[in-house]
């Protein structure tokens, strides 16, 4: 692909902010590893604790409990969180 040019990080971040403002609980700004700040990780929608920390497509830390909950407040985190599937 030669056109259009890549989307800049500021545009991805603004799009993620709009999603959160609209009430979306899990919003990501992808394709620019290490350039979109908090929008690269999964945070608990109730207490904002980072439960999955990523760098690009690599999971560096998974704090979600075996029951699929935030370890800080106990909020259920949507998804399939079996640790063996994440190779942790």
Secondary structure, DSSP 4 states (H G I P E B T S, - for coil): --SSPPPPHHHHHHHHHHHHHTT-SS----SSTTSSGGGGSEE-TTT--EEEEEETTEEEEE---TTSB-TTT--B-SS---HHHHT-
